[in-house]
Amino acid sequence: MVHPEKKHFVIVGRTLGVQVLLFIGILLAVWGAQKLYTAIDPARFPAYQVEVKEGMTENEKGAALLTALTHRLDSELNSTFGWTANDILFNRWIMDNRAYRQFGEYVATKMLFDHYSTVIAKLGSNDRENNDLYSARLNHIAISPQRWGYLFIPSAEGSYKKALKLADKYKADLLAGKAVYNCRTDDIYSAYNLILGETVLGYALGLLNNSQDLPFYTLDNRIYEAQGVVLVVRDYLKAMYELYPEIAGKGNEQNWAEAMRYMDLICNYDPLYITSSFNSGELIISYLLFTQNRLADIRDSLRI
């Protein structure tokens, strides 16, 4: 029978100590790298604050609401690394978290922009759509977020910048009384319906189906894509809620506070690492479901 000597325990202790220090060093290096990156390119985003003035006209509200809708797209295009979803260098494989966040923001922006242009910025279903908004959504926003452009084919960021310029032109015309904005309670209700449906929050939830079976490198991309969707939804609904106090007047203060709390949790989600069992998609799914329930209560109150 072998009886270990004191020096053997010392060797084992030193080995374990080196391994622990190495592990801690790796964690600190990863944490430091993440902190350095976020100092260059922030990964947390406060909700957009719309400017609400006493006695705002409907056209002023329309301009403010459209600004809130396009805020995330504009911010991404003018961020440190710009639109990386289609970059050759800073692309969706190297900077995957921000690229997939941009994919999600694109989806939500496109869906809500279509609704704004075809429903809210018209006098009725038979009214003609504004030419600038029509061109923005069909000729520019509709371009794939991964298109990088070649010769005379426009890139995604170039097209989105043109769309934002057309949106600015519409807002200028709106404030000058040369464009139409007609947001009724039915239109707010239909906006909530769209957001709660399959193409916006339903899309975000679909990304996380069977999240426990996904490898971590796929799961984290889908979580950040779902986050991108919610970033746009939060800005848009927050502006709508503040511009139209009749929504709160339906007894929705608590529903709204809870919906914002869960959307903030999703929008500020940026852990050191993600796995299928820890910091997983199940957590984001629960936040999304709680958000949906609260927003559904607000939507239903608009029909009472």
N, C-alpha and C positions, 0 to 999 in steps of 0.2 A: 504494500500500500504506500502510495506517494504522499508525503506530508509537505505541503507547500511552505516555503520559507518566507520570511518577512519581505525579502527583496522581490519575491514574486507578486505579492500584494501591491507593492510599490509600483512595479512595472504595469500591472493591470490598472491601477488607479491613474497612473500618468497617461496611459493609452486612452482610457475613458475620458479623462479630463481634456486631452487634446481633441478628441472627437466632439465633445460637447462644445468646446470653444470654437471648433471649425464650423459646427452647425449654427451656433449663435452668430459667428462672423458672416456666414452666407445669408442668414436672415437679415442682419443689419445692412449688408451690401444691397440686397434686394429692396429693403425698405428705403435706404438712402437713395438708390437709383430712382425709385418711384417718386420720392419727395423732390428730387432734383428735376425730374421730368414735369411734375405738376407745377413746379415753380416757373417752368418755361411755357408750358401749355396746360392751363388749368383743366382739371377733370371734374370739377364740381361747379354747378351752375345755379345761381339764385333765380327764383321765378321772376319773369319780366313784370315790371311795375308800370302799368298804364297810367297816364296822366289824366285824372278825372277832374274836370273843372265844373263849377256851378253854372248851370244854364247852358250846358253843351248842346249844340244842335245835333240832329240825327246824322248829318253828314260828317260832323267832327267825330262822332262816335264811330262811324263807319271807317274813317281813316285810321283812328286809334286801334280798332279791332283788327284791321288788316295788318297793321304794323306788328301787333302782338303775334299774329299768325305766322308772319315771315321772319320773326325775330331770330329764331334758331338757325334757319337757313342762312340768313345774313351774317350771323355771328360765326358760323362755321367757315363761310367763304372768306371772312376777314380775320380768322384766327391765326395763330403762329405758323401752323403748317398748312393752312388752307384746306381745300377739299382733297382729302387723302384717299377717298374711296376708289379713286381711279389712277392714283399716282404710280409712276414706274419705280421710284425710289421709296417714298414714304407711303407704302401701299397697304392693302388689307391683310398682308401676311406679316409685315414688319411692325406696323402700328395698327394691329387688328382691333383693339378696343375702340379707338376713335373712329376707325373706318366703319365698323359695324354700327356704332352709335349714329354715324351719319346716314347709313342705310335706313335706320329706323326713323330718323328725323325726316328723311326724304319721303318715305311712305306716308307718314301722317300729314306732312305739309301738302303733298299732292292731293290727298283725299279731301282735306279741309279747304284747300284753295279752290278745288272744283266746286265744292258746295257753296262757298262764298260767292263765286262768280256766277253760278247757274241758278242759285236760289235767293241769296240775300241781296245781291247787287242788281236786282231786277224788280220791277213793279208788280209782276205776276208771272205765271207760267208761260203766258203768251208774249211777254215782253222780250225785246231783243237783248241779247247779252252784250255787255260792254266790250268794244273791239279790243281794247288794250288788255283786259283780263282774259278775253278769249285767246288772244295771241300768246299771252304769257303761259297759260296752262296747256295749250295744245302744241305750240311750236317750241316752247323752251323748257317748261317744267316736266313735260312728258318724256324728255330725253333720259335715257338710262343713267343712273348715278355712277356707273362704271365706265362710261364712254370717255376716252381721253383725247379724242380728236386726231385727225390726220388730214393734211392738206386743207381742203375746203369743208371737211366735216367738223362741225363744232364740238368742242369738249363739253363735258357736263358742267364744270364751273363757269365756263363762258356763257353757256345757255342760261344757267340759273341767275347769273348777274344781269343778263338781259331781261329775264322775267321780273326781277326786282325793280329794274328801271321802269318797266311798263307798269308795275304795281304803283310805283311812286308817281307816275304820270296820272294814273287813275285817281290817286289820292289828291293830287293837285287840282284835277278837274272837279273832283267831288267838293273840295273846299271852296272852289270858285262857282259852284252851283251848275256845273256843266256835265255832271255824271249822276248816276242814280244809285241810291242806297235805301233799302226798304226792309229793315229787320223787324219782323213782327214776332209775336209770341209763338206762332206756328213755326216760324223759321228757327227760333231758338230751340224749340222742341225737336225739330228735324235734325238740327246740329247735334244735339245730345243723342238722338237715335243713331246717327252716323257713327259717332264716337263709340257708342256702346255696341255697335254691330260688328260684323265679321271682318271689315276691312281696316279697322283702326285698333281698338283694344282687343277685339277678337283675333286680329292678326298677331298682336303681341303675345297673347296667351298661346296661340298655336305654335309660336316659335319654341315654346318650352314644354311641348307635349313629350311625355316619356323622358323628362330631363334626367332622371336617375340612371337611364340607360345610355346617356350620351357621354362620350369622352370629354375630359375637362377642356380640351382645346376647342371643341365645338360648342360646349355649353357656355363658356364665357363669352364667345362671340354672340350667341343668341341672347344672352342676358343683356349685353350692351346694346344690341339692336332693339330689344324691347324697351330698354331705358330711353333710347332715342325717340321712340314713339310717344312715350309719356312726357318727355320734355316739351314737345310741341303741344300736346293736349293740355298740359298744365298751364302753359302761357296763354293759350287761346281761351280756355274756359275761365281762367282767373280774370282776364280782361273783360270777358262777356259778363261775368258775375258782378264786377265792379261798375261797368258801364250801365248795366240794367238792374237797378236796385229792386225791381219788382220780382226778380228771382229770389232774393233774400226775403222779400215780403211774403212769400208763400210758406214761411216757417222753415226755411232751409239753412239757417245759420249753423246748426249743429252738423247737419249732413255735409255742408260745404267744408267746415273746419276739419272733419274727419277725412273727407276725400282729399283735401290738400295735404293732410298729415301723411297719408299713405303714398300720395304721389311724390311728396318730398323724400320719403324713404327710398323710393325707387330711383328718383333723379340724383340723389346723393350717394347711391350705392357704388362704392369703389374699393372693395377689399384688397388685401395684399395678394391673395390667391383664391381661386374658386375650384371646388371639386364637386363631384356628384353627390356627396354626402355632407359637406361642410361649406358654408357660404354658397348654397346650391340654388338651382332654379326653383325648387319647391318654395323657398322663402319669397322670391319675387312673384310667383304665382299667387301666393296668399295675399300679398300686397295688392296685386292687380284685381283679385276677386273682391277684396274689401272696397277698393276704389270703385269698381263697377257697381256694387250694391248701393253705395252712397249716391253715385251719380244717377243711377236708375231711380232712386227715390226723388231726387231733384227733378228729373225729367217728368216723372209721373205727376208731381205736384203742379206742373205747368198746365196740365189738362183739367185741373179742378177749378 
